[in-house]
């Protein structure tokens, strides 16, 4: 099964109204903005989506809304965070039925699996899903460590087509996975809000999956890099780095993403769900300064 997920694939935020209910009109605008920015895919239910705080019914409504807007223009990747094989397969089935064209699957993490159990887990999920599966290597969130050699073994399984490396330092890990994989049909992408995306590209990555508030700014950076205009890419990336880093703060990252989206007129409200935390006034002021420096102040 060939991979289709590559390039710039933002993780969509999940907009909520002030009362905490889903805001689907804002989600539509947000998805339309991604397409207008030239992304090569979109993802739902990832870390930046507050996927941990969504009900099964909400996941279905979100996926329906996003797939309707995308209308097949780019792949729609659905995050899977089941804590067992059975629950992951259940989520995968619902995502595929809802129109997802690929799955980004966290390893089970409540009980830490052995390497053999990970091989069985991913093989079973991929076999049940019938669409391409991305391994999400995110030990900071899961506590599950996957060495490059294990990831390469996972890449040999039917239906496992890619990995998202979020194990710092990510660039050396990307290089190690690229060196260990059987062939380049197994794609390597980066995450961590694209913090080291240029270094990851230099080491063999072919995509990045950041949060969704700046695809129109990151897209030209990646295009310049791929056109061998590396100095231009680094200069433009340096301008973006304060915003990228601000959105990596534990506990308030989700509020940062949403505050930017509100200020850019893309969603109506910056409400987050506990245990994510809203921004304090000083952080909001600091973010406003960063946006002003980027010419994004409203």
Backbone bond lengths (Angstrom), bond angles and torsions (degrees), N, CA, C in turn:
res aa  C-N    CA-C-N  psi(-1)  N-CA   C-N-CA  omega(-1)  CA-C   N-CA-C  phi
1 X - - - 1.471 - - 1.535 109.18 -
2 X 1.332 119.65 119.31 1.465 120.88 -179.66 1.523 111.64 -74.40
3 X 1.337 116.30 153.54 1.463 119.54 176.75 1.520 109.39 -83.99
4 X 1.324 116.38 146.21 1.466 121.69 175.40 1.522 111.61 -118.66
5 X 1.321 116.78 -8.71 1.464 120.65 -175.57 1.523 108.92 -93.95
6 X 1.325 116.58 115.75 1.456 121.83 -179.57 1.520 107.98 -161.68
7 X 1.322 116.76 174.05 1.456 120.51 177.90 1.522 112.25 73.49
8 X 1.319 115.85 -143.00 1.463 122.39 -176.50 1.529 109.63 -94.79
9 X 1.327 115.79 110.99 1.467 122.09 -174.97 1.531 108.58 -127.71
10 X 1.330 118.25 84.68 1.462 120.02 -176.89 1.532 113.09 -66.77
11 X 1.336 114.37 149.11 1.460 122.15 173.08 1.526 107.07 -89.91
12 X 1.316 117.30 115.27 1.458 120.64 -175.95 1.526 111.34 -70.61
13 X 1.324 116.02 134.73 1.455 120.75 169.07 1.524 108.80 -68.47
14 X 1.316 116.55 159.04 1.460 121.66 175.21 1.525 108.10 -106.45
15 X 1.329 119.07 105.15 1.467 120.03 -178.32 1.529 111.47 -72.96
16 X 1.324 115.56 137.51 1.455 122.62 174.66 1.525 109.66 -121.16
17 X 1.317 115.88 149.66 1.464 120.87 171.36 1.533 109.09 -75.77
18 X 1.327 118.40 167.77 1.468 119.78 179.82 1.528 113.93 -56.28
19 X 1.341 117.34 -27.01 1.464 119.78 178.43 1.523 112.88 -84.06
20 X 1.340 117.31 1.33 1.450 121.82 177.31 1.513 114.91 93.23
21 X 1.330 118.74 -5.00 1.462 121.53 179.00 1.531 110.13 -76.63
22 X 1.333 116.13 157.60 1.465 120.42 176.52 1.524 111.03 -59.56
23 X 1.317 115.78 142.04 1.460 122.57 175.24 1.524 107.60 -113.54
24 X 1.322 116.32 86.44 1.466 120.23 -174.99 1.525 113.28 -70.97
25 X 1.353 120.82 -34.54 1.462 118.42 174.36 1.536 112.66 -59.06
26 X 1.327 117.18 -39.75 1.462 119.50 176.34 1.523 110.85 -65.32
27 X 1.326 117.27 -38.48 1.463 120.80 178.12 1.530 110.54 -62.06
28 X 1.320 117.09 -38.95 1.463 120.11 176.98 1.535 110.68 -62.11
29 X 1.332 116.98 -47.97 1.469 119.99 179.13 1.519 110.88 -59.84
30 X 1.313 116.00 -41.87 1.454 120.66 -179.14 1.530 111.26 -62.87
31 X 1.320 116.53 -42.23 1.461 120.98 179.44 1.529 110.73 -67.55
32 X 1.311 116.92 -41.63 1.466 120.72 177.42 1.532 110.93 -60.62
33 X 1.324 116.09 -38.56 1.468 120.67 178.33 1.520 111.06 -62.87
34 X 1.317 117.85 -39.51 1.463 120.32 178.23 1.532 110.07 -61.09
35 X 1.319 116.57 -47.22 1.464 120.09 -178.95 1.524 111.12 -63.40
36 X 1.332 116.34 -41.61 1.463 120.13 179.01 1.521 111.57 -64.79
37 X 1.327 116.73 -24.83 1.468 121.66 179.85 1.526 112.44 -84.57
38 X 1.334 117.35 -2.57 1.454 120.64 175.07 1.513 115.40 83.48
39 X 1.332 117.84 25.41 1.465 119.44 179.38 1.527 109.95 -66.34
40 X 1.338 115.67 160.18 1.462 120.63 179.79 1.524 112.16 -105.40
41 X 1.321 116.51 7.29 1.456 122.44 176.58 1.511 108.79 175.84
42 X 1.320 116.40 164.95 1.463 121.45 173.20 1.522 107.48 -135.44
43 X 1.324 115.39 154.16 1.458 120.11 179.73 1.519 110.29 -129.79
44 X 1.315 115.39 146.05 1.464 122.45 176.75 1.527 108.55 -123.76
45 X 1.327 115.69 159.42 1.472 123.53 176.07 1.519 113.14 65.73
46 X 1.342 117.43 21.54 1.456 119.68 173.78 1.520 110.81 -84.08
47 X 1.331 116.02 -173.85 1.458 120.36 178.48 1.528 110.72 -57.12
48 X 1.341 117.07 -46.65 1.455 121.11 -177.08 1.522 112.78 -71.86
49 X 1.334 117.47 -7.73 1.468 121.82 179.03 1.522 112.65 -90.31
50 X 1.349 117.97 -0.37 1.465 121.12 -168.47 1.530 109.91 56.27
51 X 1.320 115.59 37.65 1.458 119.79 -178.77 1.508 113.07 -58.51
52 X 1.327 116.71 -25.81 1.466 122.20 179.12 1.522 112.34 -68.59
53 X 1.345 117.32 -14.71 1.468 121.27 -173.79 1.523 112.91 -112.63
54 X 1.329 117.63 14.08 1.459 121.41 -175.84 1.520 111.32 -105.20
55 X 1.328 115.33 141.73 1.458 120.26 175.94 1.526 109.59 -81.13
56 X 1.315 115.51 166.40 1.463 120.47 177.96 1.526 110.57 -60.53
57 X 1.321 116.76 -42.47 1.466 120.48 -179.58 1.521 110.82 -65.50
58 X 1.323 117.63 -38.80 1.464 120.70 178.65 1.523 111.45 -67.11
59 X 1.308 116.84 -38.85 1.465 119.62 177.61 1.525 110.35 -59.07
60 X 1.315 116.96 -40.97 1.469 120.51 179.39 1.523 111.42 -64.25
61 X 1.324 117.25 -43.03 1.473 120.83 -179.17 1.524 110.99 -67.67
62 X 1.319 116.59 -39.15 1.468 120.68 178.50 1.519 110.07 -63.46
63 X 1.316 117.13 -47.34 1.461 120.49 -177.13 1.523 111.03 -65.11
64 X 1.323 117.27 -40.02 1.462 120.09 176.91 1.526 111.04 -60.24
65 X 1.320 116.49 -45.14 1.464 120.83 -179.22 1.522 111.23 -62.36
66 X 1.317 117.11 -47.23 1.465 120.90 -176.56 1.528 111.05 -67.25
67 X 1.320 117.50 -43.85 1.469 119.24 -178.60 1.533 111.11 -67.27
68 X 1.315 117.40 -31.76 1.473 119.62 176.10 1.523 110.92 -64.76
69 X 1.330 116.89 -42.88 1.468 120.16 -179.67 1.529 110.31 -69.36
70 X 1.322 116.94 -44.38 1.464 120.61 -177.65 1.521 111.66 -66.40
71 X 1.322 116.36 -39.72 1.473 122.37 175.85 1.527 112.61 51.04
72 X 1.333 116.30 39.63 1.455 120.05 175.44 1.510 115.32 81.50
73 X 1.341 118.45 2.50 1.458 120.30 -176.21 1.529 112.21 -67.64
74 X 1.321 116.82 -35.34 1.468 122.05 179.51 1.523 107.45 -143.06
75 X 1.335 118.49 162.81 1.465 119.70 176.31 1.530 111.96 -64.08
76 X 1.321 115.47 144.35 1.467 122.10 172.37 1.526 107.04 -110.46
77 X 1.328 115.82 117.65 1.463 122.49 -176.95 1.527 108.26 -101.69
78 X 1.319 116.59 128.37 1.462 121.08 178.42 1.518 110.30 -108.02
79 X 1.319 116.29 128.27 1.454 120.57 177.10 1.514 111.53 -75.26
80 X 1.325 115.66 141.02 1.465 122.91 179.29 1.526 106.85 -123.13
81 X 1.334 116.24 124.22 1.463 119.70 -176.69 1.524 112.24 -129.81
82 X 1.317 116.75 31.15 1.456 120.20 177.44 1.521 111.34 -63.16
83 X 1.311 116.34 145.51 1.464 120.12 -176.66 1.525 112.69 -97.90
84 X 1.320 116.31 14.69 1.467 121.65 173.03 1.518 107.36 -154.90
85 X 1.315 116.41 168.43 1.465 119.68 178.01 1.518 110.80 -61.86
86 X 1.323 117.28 -44.11 1.461 121.16 -176.98 1.531 111.19 -62.03
87 X 1.336 116.66 -46.45 1.463 118.61 -177.57 1.526 111.29 -72.15
88 X 1.331 117.98 -34.22 1.461 120.07 176.93 1.528 110.69 -65.25
89 X 1.322 116.70 -41.56 1.473 120.04 177.74 1.523 110.64 -64.75
90 X 1.322 117.32 -37.73 1.466 119.92 177.08 1.523 110.61 -62.01
91 X 1.336 117.65 -47.74 1.466 121.08 177.66 1.523 111.18 -61.69
92 X 1.320 116.42 -41.62 1.464 120.24 -179.52 1.518 111.03 -61.63
93 X 1.316 116.61 -44.03 1.460 119.93 179.34 1.511 112.10 -61.39
94 X 1.329 116.42 -42.36 1.465 120.02 178.97 1.525 110.56 -65.16
95 X 1.330 117.58 -39.53 1.456 120.64 -179.35 1.525 111.61 -66.21
96 X 1.310 116.71 -43.44 1.468 120.04 178.80 1.523 110.37 -65.03
97 X 1.330 116.59 -42.18 1.469 119.98 177.77 1.521 111.13 -62.39
98 X 1.338 117.19 -29.91 1.455 121.27 179.54 1.512 114.61 -84.24
99 X 1.322 118.20 -1.42 1.453 120.97 174.01 1.510 115.95 109.20
100 X 1.325 118.68 3.48 1.465 119.62 177.27 1.521 109.75 -64.94
101 X 1.331 115.72 138.24 1.464 120.10 -179.99 1.522 112.31 -99.07
102 X 1.332 117.07 -10.27 1.458 122.26 177.58 1.514 108.40 -154.62
103 X 1.328 116.05 158.94 1.458 121.97 -179.22 1.531 109.15 -124.20
104 X 1.320 115.93 138.10 1.458 122.66 173.53 1.527 106.64 -109.22
105 X 1.323 116.78 108.85 1.461 121.26 -165.27 1.525 111.60 -111.13
106 X 1.339 115.16 118.53 1.457 120.55 171.18 1.522 109.42 -73.30
107 X 1.318 117.52 149.70 1.461 119.02 172.38 1.525 109.66 -71.00
108 X 1.315 118.71 155.29 1.462 119.30 172.18 1.523 108.62 -62.29
109 X 1.340 116.57 140.15 1.463 117.59 -170.23 1.520 115.18 -134.80
110 X 1.327 119.11 -12.38 1.464 119.16 177.13 1.526 110.14 -64.73
111 X 1.321 115.94 -43.36 1.461 122.70 170.35 1.522 105.72 -111.78
112 X 1.311 117.04 118.67 1.468 120.32 -173.31 1.526 110.33 -69.38
113 X 1.349 117.45 121.04 1.469 121.18 -176.96 1.523 112.51 -79.03
114 X 1.308 115.69 154.25 1.461 121.82 171.72 1.535 108.53 -79.41
115 X 1.332 118.02 165.51 1.476 119.44 175.71 1.526 112.76 -55.26
116 X 1.332 117.89 -42.50 1.464 119.79 178.95 1.526 111.18 -63.89
117 X 1.323 116.59 -38.24 1.462 119.37 178.17 1.527 111.39 -66.75
118 X 1.331 117.46 -34.98 1.460 119.93 176.81 1.521 111.11 -65.58
119 X 1.313 117.12 -41.56 1.461 120.18 177.18 1.531 110.62 -60.86
120 X 1.310 116.90 -43.83 1.465 120.45 178.95 1.524 110.67 -66.69
121 X 1.334 116.77 -44.31 1.467 121.45 -179.10 1.529 111.00 -57.47
122 X 1.323 116.95 -54.15 1.463 119.13 -176.48 1.527 111.57 -67.51
123 X 1.316 117.60 -35.79 1.456 119.59 176.55 1.520 111.94 -63.35
124 X 1.327 116.88 -42.09 1.464 120.97 -179.96 1.525 111.66 -67.66
125 X 1.332 116.85 -42.81 1.466 119.84 -179.92 1.531 110.28 -64.36
126 X 1.321 117.22 -45.01 1.463 120.39 -179.58 1.522 111.33 -63.54
127 X 1.330 116.80 -41.00 1.465 120.03 179.96 1.519 110.98 -64.60
128 X 1.318 116.85 -39.32 1.462 120.42 -179.03 1.523 111.90 -73.27
129 X 1.337 116.97 -34.68 1.459 120.29 -173.92 1.519 112.96 -75.41
130 X 1.336 116.90 -44.29 1.456 119.99 -179.54 1.511 114.53 77.22
131 X 1.336 118.23 7.16 1.470 122.20 173.20 1.522 107.03 -124.82
132 X 1.343 115.74 171.12 1.456 117.99 -176.67 1.525 110.97 -67.31
133 X 1.311 115.18 144.46 1.461 122.80 -176.81 1.527 109.54 -121.05
134 X 1.327 114.80 131.86 1.452 123.06 174.00 1.522 108.79 -103.78
135 X 1.312 117.21 129.99 1.457 122.22 172.98 1.520 108.29 -78.53
136 X 1.330 117.99 129.85 1.459 120.99 177.41 1.530 108.52 -103.26
137 X 1.308 114.72 107.57 1.462 122.64 -178.35 1.523 108.04 -92.54
138 X 1.330 116.83 90.73 1.468 122.18 -173.06 1.525 110.49 -133.27
139 X 1.333 117.70 69.66 1.464 119.80 -175.25 1.517 114.17 -64.71
140 X 1.340 117.56 -24.06 1.457 119.45 177.22 1.512 112.49 -62.44
141 X 1.316 116.21 -34.27 1.466 120.99 179.81 1.517 112.67 -90.49
142 X 1.332 116.90 -32.11 1.470 119.92 -171.53 1.527 113.98 -106.00
143 X 1.320 117.01 -23.42 1.458 119.06 -172.52 1.515 113.76 73.86
144 X 1.324 116.98 8.47 1.464 122.31 -179.50 1.526 108.58 -102.06
145 X 1.319 116.39 117.85 1.461 121.87 -179.42 1.519 110.22 -95.31
146 X 1.329 115.79 130.61 1.460 121.27 178.00 1.522 109.33 -123.39
147 X 1.318 119.12 104.29 1.460 121.03 178.86 1.529 111.67 -62.50
148 X 1.329 117.57 157.21 1.466 120.15 179.22 1.519 113.65 -53.86
149 X 1.327 117.87 -38.28 1.462 119.30 -179.37 1.519 111.67 -65.81
150 X 1.329 117.51 -35.77 1.467 120.45 177.01 1.524 110.38 -68.53
151 X 1.327 116.77 -42.62 1.471 119.75 177.86 1.529 110.18 -60.43
152 X 1.318 116.95 -39.98 1.466 120.51 177.59 1.523 110.93 -62.45
153 X 1.333 117.44 -38.49 1.459 120.77 177.00 1.529 110.34 -66.27
154 X 1.325 117.04 -40.06 1.466 119.95 176.79 1.527 110.44 -60.83
155 X 1.333 116.35 -36.38 1.455 120.64 -179.20 1.518 114.14 -66.77
156 X 1.323 117.00 -13.61 1.465 120.42 177.32 1.533 112.28 -85.80
157 X 1.340 116.78 -11.74 1.461 120.20 -177.93 1.526 110.66 -74.28
158 X 1.321 116.71 145.82 1.462 120.89 177.21 1.527 110.02 -59.37
159 X 1.322 116.15 129.10 1.453 121.28 175.62 1.512 114.81 89.83
160 X 1.329 118.13 -14.02 1.470 120.82 176.49 1.525 107.38 -89.18
161 X 1.321 116.59 110.16 1.462 120.27 -169.00 1.525 114.49 -113.08
162 X 1.348 117.92 -12.56 1.463 118.77 -175.27 1.514 110.52 -162.40
163 X 1.330 114.79 169.21 1.456 121.92 174.72 1.525 108.47 -137.29
164 X 1.322 115.50 142.81 1.465 121.99 171.09 1.524 106.76 -106.25
165 X 1.329 115.76 112.52 1.460 121.43 -175.15 1.529 109.35 -90.14
166 X 1.335 115.62 116.53 1.461 121.08 177.05 1.528 110.50 -129.49
167 X 1.310 115.13 29.83 1.453 122.32 -179.58 1.522 108.40 -102.29
168 X 1.333 118.69 104.21 1.458 119.56 -176.80 1.520 112.44 -71.81
169 X 1.341 116.11 148.33 1.469 128.21 -5.85 1.530 110.33 -72.62
170 X 1.319 116.13 124.64 1.457 120.51 -168.27 1.528 113.67 -70.27
171 X 1.325 118.05 -37.75 1.470 119.04 -176.10 1.527 111.86 -63.03
172 X 1.342 119.67 -47.72 1.470 118.05 175.18 1.521 112.81 -61.45
173 X 1.331 118.06 -34.63 1.467 120.35 178.95 1.530 109.49 -67.09
174 X 1.332 116.86 -41.92 1.469 119.96 176.01 1.525 109.93 -57.14
175 X 1.315 116.99 -48.17 1.464 120.63 -178.59 1.523 111.14 -60.98
176 X 1.331 116.55 -39.57 1.462 119.84 -178.93 1.520 111.52 -68.13
177 X 1.324 117.34 -39.47 1.463 120.30 178.23 1.522 110.34 -67.24
178 X 1.333 116.74 -42.71 1.466 120.63 178.33 1.528 109.90 -59.19
179 X 1.319 116.94 -40.87 1.463 120.31 -179.57 1.522 112.39 -70.04
180 X 1.344 116.58 -31.90 1.465 120.53 -174.74 1.525 113.85 -87.91
181 X 1.345 117.79 -21.49 1.463 119.93 -173.78 1.523 111.06 -67.77
182 X 1.319 114.95 157.82 1.459 120.26 -177.48 1.527 111.99 -68.29
183 X 1.330 116.98 -40.54 1.467 121.31 178.03 1.514 108.47 -163.64
184 X 1.346 115.92 175.39 1.457 119.62 -173.13 1.524 113.54 -79.51
185 X 1.335 117.63 5.54 1.470 118.80 172.38 1.516 111.08 -70.73
186 X 1.319 116.69 -18.35 1.462 121.31 175.08 1.525 107.46 -92.78
187 X 1.324 116.17 108.39 1.463 121.56 -171.58 1.520 111.20 -84.92
188 X 1.330 115.54 146.45 1.460 122.04 178.17 1.522 108.69 -118.58
189 X 1.333 115.60 126.58 1.460 122.17 179.09 1.525 108.87 -125.17
190 X 1.334 115.63 161.55 1.456 121.46 177.65 1.508 111.87 -110.09
191 X 1.327 115.21 166.79 1.466 122.02 177.48 1.514 109.90 -136.24
192 X 1.328 116.45 -129.98 1.470 121.70 178.33 1.528 111.83 52.17
193 X 1.349 115.13 41.22 1.464 122.35 178.56 1.527 112.86 57.54
194 X 1.326 116.70 29.46 1.471 122.99 177.32 1.525 112.60 64.61
195 X 1.322 117.96 21.93 1.453 122.16 -176.09 1.530 112.90 -56.35
196 X 1.333 117.01 -37.14 1.465 120.87 -179.12 1.530 110.63 -123.05
197 X 1.323 116.82 34.39 1.466 119.28 -171.46 1.527 112.73 -62.79
198 X 1.321 118.93 -37.10 1.469 119.18 -178.41 1.520 110.93 -69.62
199 X 1.331 117.15 -39.34 1.459 119.66 175.45 1.528 110.82 -65.00
200 X 1.339 116.05 -37.38 1.465 120.01 178.11 1.525 110.71 -65.71
201 X 1.335 117.29 -41.97 1.464 120.39 176.90 1.527 110.37 -62.70
202 X 1.317 116.24 -39.59 1.467 119.58 -179.68 1.523 111.69 -64.59
203 X 1.339 117.23 -22.39 1.466 121.31 -177.62 1.524 113.00 -102.31
204 X 1.344 117.02 6.91 1.453 119.14 173.11 1.510 116.78 117.26
205 X 1.333 118.56 -2.26 1.462 119.96 175.03 1.524 109.84 -67.67
206 X 1.326 115.68 151.34 1.471 119.46 177.96 1.525 111.66 -123.51
207 X 1.330 116.38 18.62 1.443 119.12 178.27 1.513 111.62 -174.24
208 X 1.335 115.11 166.27 1.454 121.62 176.60 1.517 108.87 -145.15
209 X 1.341 115.71 148.84 1.463 121.16 -174.81 1.531 109.58 -129.20
210 X 1.331 116.46 80.32 1.456 120.89 -178.85 1.529 111.81 -88.60
211 X 1.325 115.86 -175.83 1.462 120.16 168.50 1.529 108.87 -67.99
212 X 1.323 115.87 175.79 1.468 119.50 -162.24 1.520 115.41 -107.23
213 X 1.338 118.78 10.60 1.456 118.23 -172.84 1.527 114.13 -89.64
214 X 1.350 118.43 -5.93 1.466 118.53 -176.12 1.530 113.92 -139.81
215 X 1.334 121.28 35.19 1.468 119.93 -179.80 1.523 112.63 -64.32
216 X 1.330 117.45 -29.97 1.462 120.54 179.13 1.521 111.93 -69.22
217 X 1.329 117.04 -21.68 1.457 121.50 178.12 1.531 111.98 -94.23
218 X 1.322 116.99 -35.60 1.465 120.41 -179.53 1.523 111.92 -78.64
219 X 1.322 117.50 -33.04 1.462 120.70 -178.90 1.518 113.47 -54.14
220 X 1.340 118.83 -48.87 1.470 119.55 178.16 1.525 113.29 -63.49
221 X 1.328 117.58 -30.69 1.465 121.00 176.79 1.526 110.15 -63.00
222 X 1.332 115.86 -47.59 1.463 120.10 -179.94 1.528 111.07 -66.28
223 X 1.331 116.57 -37.39 1.466 119.73 178.29 1.520 110.75 -64.37
224 X 1.333 117.29 -40.89 1.464 120.41 178.46 1.525 110.40 -64.21
225 X 1.331 116.98 -40.01 1.468 120.00 178.94 1.528 110.69 -62.72
226 X 1.314 116.31 -45.12 1.459 120.02 -176.79 1.521 112.03 -71.40
227 X 1.338 117.02 -20.02 1.465 121.20 175.20 1.529 111.53 -89.65
228 X 1.345 116.38 12.46 1.464 123.07 179.41 1.522 113.24 64.86
229 X 1.331 116.56 22.08 1.465 120.81 172.03 1.531 107.59 -96.87
230 X 1.314 114.79 65.50 1.459 120.53 -170.36 1.521 112.78 -66.56
231 X 1.314 118.02 -36.71 1.461 120.18 179.29 1.529 110.52 -64.50
232 X 1.335 116.44 -42.10 1.464 119.89 177.19 1.523 110.78 -62.98
233 X 1.326 115.79 -42.86 1.465 119.75 -179.53 1.517 110.87 -61.61
234 X 1.323 116.98 -44.08 1.463 119.74 -178.82 1.526 111.49 -67.02
235 X 1.317 116.73 -37.67 1.466 119.56 179.41 1.525 111.09 -64.89
236 X 1.326 116.94 -44.35 1.464 119.92 179.54 1.524 111.35 -69.97
237 X 1.332 116.18 -35.10 1.458 119.25 178.18 1.528 110.52 -65.74
238 X 1.323 116.79 -36.88 1.462 120.37 179.51 1.528 111.19 -61.01
239 X 1.313 116.90 -34.46 1.470 120.05 176.96 1.528 111.02 -66.07
240 X 1.326 116.70 -34.41 1.460 121.58 -177.76 1.525 113.39 -80.23
241 X 1.323 117.00 -20.92 1.458 120.18 -168.78 1.531 114.36 -58.81
242 X 1.331 120.77 -39.13 1.470 117.98 177.20 1.522 113.03 -58.83
243 X 1.324 117.25 -38.86 1.468 119.94 177.77 1.518 110.66 -68.29
244 X 1.314 117.46 -43.09 1.462 121.07 179.48 1.527 110.63 -59.59
245 X 1.331 116.48 -46.96 1.459 120.10 -178.30 1.521 111.75 -67.11
246 X 1.311 117.40 -36.68 1.464 120.58 179.56 1.527 110.50 -62.11
247 X 1.325 116.23 -31.66 1.459 120.90 -179.53 1.511 114.44 -85.50
248 X 1.339 117.44 9.82 1.457 121.25 178.56 1.527 112.72 -108.86
249 X 1.335 117.27 9.17 1.454 120.71 -175.96 1.529 111.31 -77.75
250 X 1.309 114.65 125.74 1.452 120.28 -176.77 1.527 110.73 -60.68
251 X 1.319 115.33 133.68 1.451 121.02 177.04 1.506 114.53 91.99
252 X 1.358 117.24 -37.69 1.461 119.60 -178.15 1.525 112.94 -113.99
253 X 1.329 117.18 2.64 1.468 119.67 -177.25 1.525 111.35 -54.77
254 X 1.332 117.17 -43.50 1.462 120.73 -177.28 1.522 111.17 -63.93
255 X 1.329 116.71 -39.35 1.452 120.35 178.00 1.522 111.35 -67.67
256 X 1.334 117.05 -34.92 1.468 120.35 177.02 1.525 110.00 -62.67
257 X 1.326 116.35 -50.31 1.463 119.45 179.93 1.527 110.47 -55.07
258 X 1.317 116.01 -45.81 1.466 119.80 -174.60 1.524 112.03 -72.72
259 X 1.322 117.26 -35.27 1.464 119.40 177.11 1.528 110.27 -61.64
260 X 1.329 117.06 -41.95 1.469 120.13 177.22 1.521 110.16 -62.83
261 X 1.325 116.77 -43.47 1.465 120.12 -179.24 1.526 111.84 -63.80
262 X 1.321 117.02 -37.33 1.470 120.24 176.31 1.523 109.80 -65.02
263 X 1.325 116.63 -46.51 1.466 120.80 -177.98 1.524 111.91 -65.96
264 X 1.330 116.69 -24.37 1.465 120.53 177.18 1.528 111.80 -89.99
265 X 1.325 117.74 1.27 1.459 121.91 176.77 1.512 114.22 76.01
266 X 1.334 117.33 21.90 1.465 120.78 -174.87 1.517 112.82 -96.62
267 X 1.318 118.35 -31.24 1.455 121.88 174.16 1.521 107.85 -131.27
268 X 1.319 115.86 161.57 1.460 119.92 -171.70 1.516 113.89 -85.78
269 X 1.334 118.04 -28.72 1.457 119.49 -171.97 1.528 109.44 -148.10
270 X 1.339 115.78 151.09 1.457 121.52 -177.37 1.526 113.10 -98.85
271 X 1.317 117.89 20.97 1.456 121.79 -179.55 1.530 111.43 -58.02
272 X 1.332 116.04 134.80 1.460 121.92 172.94 1.524 108.32 -121.68
273 X 1.319 115.60 163.54 1.455 121.42 179.76 1.533 110.52 -104.02
274 X 1.311 115.23 137.42 1.458 120.76 176.92 1.534 110.19 -58.38
275 X 1.348 117.92 139.87 1.467 127.47 14.05 1.521 115.95 -90.41
276 X 1.339 119.65 8.60 1.457 119.73 168.68 1.528 108.20 -62.24
277 X 1.324 116.36 151.92 1.461 120.01 -174.12 1.520 110.80 -120.78
278 X 1.331 117.43 144.47 1.466 120.01 175.82 1.523 110.75 -72.18
279 X 1.327 116.00 164.12 1.458 120.61 179.16 1.524 111.09 -75.21
280 X 1.313 115.50 141.68 1.460 120.02 170.82 1.531 108.31 -80.83
281 X 1.327 118.46 161.98 1.474 120.24 -175.70 1.522 114.05 -57.87
282 X 1.325 118.23 -38.12 1.470 119.50 -178.99 1.525 111.26 -67.23
283 X 1.319 117.29 -39.67 1.469 120.03 177.12 1.518 110.83 -65.54
284 X 1.326 116.13 -38.17 1.467 119.54 178.11 1.524 110.61 -62.59
285 X 1.330 116.66 -40.28 1.464 120.43 178.45 1.530 110.98 -65.93
286 X 1.323 116.54 -41.84 1.470 119.81 178.71 1.525 111.10 -62.23
287 X 1.319 116.01 -41.11 1.462 120.27 178.43 1.521 110.98 -64.50
288 X 1.321 116.77 -38.89 1.462 120.14 178.38 1.521 111.24 -61.04
289 X 1.324 117.28 -37.01 1.463 121.11 177.85 1.524 110.92 -65.34
290 X 1.323 116.24 -43.12 1.471 120.45 178.05 1.523 110.68 -60.46
291 X 1.322 116.22 -43.88 1.465 120.37 -179.63 1.526 111.28 -66.32
292 X 1.325 116.88 -37.51 1.455 119.76 177.11 1.522 111.55 -62.84
293 X 1.335 116.24 -39.49 1.467 120.08 177.92 1.528 111.82 -62.97
294 X 1.340 116.16 -28.26 1.467 121.22 179.34 1.529 112.08 -90.49
295 X 1.324 116.63 0.66 1.461 120.15 -177.57 1.512 113.72 74.05
296 X 1.346 116.17 24.28 1.469 120.85 -177.22 1.524 112.44 -109.59
297 X 1.325 117.90 9.20 1.471 119.83 -179.52 1.519 110.05 -69.80
298 X 1.340 113.83 143.06 1.465 119.70 178.14 1.524 109.18 -116.15
